[in-house]
Amino acid sequence: MRLLARHSDAATDVRTLLRLYLDVRFGGHRASSADVARARESLRAVQEVWS
């Protein structure tokens, strides 16, 4: 996670994924369809940076 976050092009998307994960895992928040879509977009963006 730290390695990914250091790459400036991926940092925002990594933070988004972390926030979404923490909200669902520890915050009692249920992932909405918008959350899932945002997570998918962030994962694609990280993949593009690291491919």
C-alpha positions as CSV (number, residue, x, y, z in Angstrom):
1,M,0.0,0.0,0.0
2,R,2.7,2.5,0.9
3,L,4.6,1.7,-2.2
4,L,1.6,2.3,-4.4
5,A,0.7,5.5,-2.5
6,R,4.2,7.0,-3.2
7,H,3.6,7.0,-6.9
8,S,2.0,10.4,-7.4
9,D,-0.2,9.2,-10.3
10,A,-1.7,6.5,-8.2
11,A,-1.8,8.2,-4.7
12,T,-5.4,9.5,-5.0
13,D,-6.8,6.2,-6.2
14,V,-5.0,4.3,-3.5
15,R,-6.3,6.6,-0.8
16,T,-9.8,6.2,-2.3
17,L,-9.6,2.5,-2.1
18,L,-8.3,2.6,1.5
19,R,-11.0,4.9,2.6
20,L,-13.7,2.7,1.0
21,Y,-12.2,-0.4,2.6
22,L,-12.0,1.2,6.0
23,D,-15.6,2.5,5.8
24,V,-16.9,-0.9,5.1
25,R,-14.6,-3.0,7.2
26,F,-14.6,-0.9,10.4
27,G,-17.1,1.9,9.9
28,G,-20.3,-0.1,9.7
29,H,-20.9,1.3,6.3
30,R,-22.5,-0.9,3.5
31,A,-20.9,-0.4,0.1
32,S,-23.4,1.2,-2.3
33,S,-23.3,0.6,-6.0
34,A,-21.6,4.0,-6.3
35,D,-18.9,2.9,-3.8
36,V,-18.3,-0.3,-5.9
37,A,-18.1,1.7,-9.1
38,R,-15.7,4.1,-7.5
39,A,-13.5,1.2,-6.2
40,R,-13.5,-0.3,-9.7
41,E,-12.5,3.0,-11.3
42,S,-9.7,3.4,-8.8
43,L,-8.4,-0.2,-9.3
44,R,-8.3,0.4,-13.0
45,A,-6.4,3.6,-12.6
46,V,-3.9,2.0,-10.3
47,Q,-3.5,-0.9,-12.7
48,E,-2.8,1.5,-15.6
49,V,-0.1,3.3,-13.6
50,W,1.6,0.0,-12.6
51,S,1.3,-1.9,-15.9
